[in-house]
Amino acid sequence: MSTLLFLMIAGALGFALWNSARAAAERAEALGRDACNSAGVQWLDQTVHASGLRVNRGHNGRLGFERSFRFEYSRDGHDRQIGKLVLRGDRLVGFSGPLAQDRERTLYDTSI
């Protein structure tokens, strides 16, 4: 009986972790897509890739996961650039990638 209870708890815990990972990946995907759209660059592969996971304390002192994701984008269709997102829960805490000002500089500055 105790083995079955242990398996049920482990299964529920595994499902909860998988579910939170999928929710974070979907949030990162939306953020990456929106960043590329606002910067006027092409979002490549239409997806994000998990690149890191660590336990971190939030601003309220509770333990939670900090997940890192990467995505790829292209400014002119011939290059590949890498963007990175860091989420704590569903909150964006780090970003490197295309910025909206890059689009204006690319469109109007021919010296690049």
N, C-alpha and C positions, 0 to 999 in steps of 0.2 A: 504494500500500500504506500509506503513512504517513497519507494522508487518512482511510482507513478506520479505522486505529488511533485517530486523533484523534477521529473521530466516535463510536467505541465508548467511549472514555474520557469524552467529554463527555456521552454518553447515560447512562453509569453514574453520573457525578457528579450529573446532573440528577435521576435516579431516587432517589438517596440523599437529596438535599435535599428532594424532594417527600415521600418516605417519612418523614423526620424531622419535617417540618411537619405531616403528617397525625397522627403519633403525639402531637405536642405539642397539637394541636387536640383530640384525643380525651381526653387527660389534662385539659386545661382544661375540657372539657365535663363530665367526671366531677366535678371539683372544684367547678364552678359549681352543678351540680345538687345535690351533697351539701350545699353551703353553704345553698342555698335550702331544702332539706328540713329541715336542722337548725334554721334560723331560722323555719320555718313560713310561708314566703312562697311565692308562686306563681312558678315559673321560666317566663318567657315565651319563646315561639318555639322552645323545646327545643334551642337551639344557642348557640354562641359565635362571635364574629367576630374575626378577626385584626385588630389595630389598630396593631401595630408590630413591627419586627424590627431588632435591632442586634447587632453583634459585641461580646462582653464577655469579660473574663477571669474564670474561675471561681475558687473558693477554692484550687484546686491550681495556679493560674497558667496553665492552658491556655486557649486561645481557644475560645469556643463562642458559641452564639446565645442571646440573651435575647429571648423572644417575649412580646408583650403581647396580651391578648384582652379583649374586653368582652362582657357579656351583660346582659340586661334581666330585671327581676323586678318583681313587684307585691305590695304589702302587702295591699290590699283588693280587687283585681280592677278598680279604676277608675283607678289611676295606673300610671305606668311609671317605674322607677328604673333607673339604670345601675350595674352592678358591673364591676370591673376585676380582672384577674388578670395577674401577671407570672411567667413560667416561665424558669428557666435550665436547659436540658436538660429533665428531667422533674421538677425540684424547684421548688416554689412559693416565690418570694422576695418577692412583693408581692400584697396583696389589699385591695380596698375593695368593700364590698357589705353584704349582710344579715348580721347577727350573731345568734347564738342568744339573747342577752339582749334584743334588740329585740322578739322574740316575747313574752317575759314582760311587758315594759313595755307593749306594745300590748294584750295581753289584760287586764291588771289596772289600768292607768292610763287612766281615762276622760277625763283632761284634755288628752290629745294631740289 
